[in-house]
Amino acid sequence: MTEGPLSDTVAQEDTPDARVILVGKPDCHLCDDARRVISAVCDDLGVSWGERSILDDPELADEFWDQIPVTLIDGSIHNIYRVDESRLRAKLMG
């Protein structure tokens, strides 16, 4: 699992206050799985989260097309493909 900065060209304009961003697309079963984990953890901890679709943003598509779902925390990549609940919780609590 890779951690690193989100490209400077990819802003979080539609979810500016969200600490956690799920980058995915509709009809993606791994995205659905990630959404359930992110929602549960963030709701439990009171952490804001949002979603961005690669279908709505060409820059996101260029960067993440073959890696979704991607979980970003504070603009940095936290997970690719699968979200580990305990790892996400630990990062958000740390």
N, C-alpha and C positions, 0 to 999 in steps of 0.2 A: 504494500500500500504506500502510495506516494504522498508526501507532504511537500508543499511548495507554494510560491506566490501565484495568484491568478494573474494572467496577463494584464498589463496596464490598459490595454485597449478594451477590455471587457469590464464594463461598469455594472453596478448593481442598481441601475436607475429605477426599476419598478419595485424594488424591495430595499430601499435605502436604509431602513432601520433594522433589517433582519441580520442577526448574527450568523445564522446558519442558512445556507442556500443549497437547495437540491437542484442540480442541473440534469435535466432529462428530456423526455418527450412523451406524448400520449401513446397509449398502447404498448408500453414497455413494462414487462412483468418485473424486471429487476428494479425499475423505477418505483413501481407500486410497493415492492417489498421495502425499499429504502424509505419511501414516504411514511410507511407505517412505523418504522423504527424511529425515524427523525421526529415525527409527530409525537409519539409516546414519550420520548426522552425530553424533547424541548418543552412539551406541555407540563411534564412532571417537574422540570427545573425552572419553569417560567422564563425560558429563553425564546426570543423571537426567531422565527424561521420563515422562509419563503421558497418559491420555486421559479426557475427560469427554464424555458423550453428552447432547445437547440433549433427547433423549427421556426421560431420567431426571431432569431438573432443569428445572422450569418457568421459573426465573429465567434460566437459560442460554438456553432456547428463546425467551423474550421478547427477550433482548438480541441473539441471534445467528442466529435461525432462517433468515434469508435471506442469511447471510454465510458459512456453513460451506464448507469447514473454516476455522477460525480458529486461528492459532498464537499462544500466549502465552509470553512469556519473562519470568520473575520477576514475573508478574501483569499485564504490559502487553501489549497487542496488538502483535504483530510482523508478521504476515501475515494476509491474508484471501484465501480461494479457493486460491491456489497458493503453494507454498513454494519459494523460490529457494535451492538448496543453498549456493551461495557466500555469499549474504547471511546465511543462518542461521549458517553456520560463522564468518563474520567477527564477527557479533554475539556469539556464544558465546565466542569467543576474545578479544574486546575487553575 
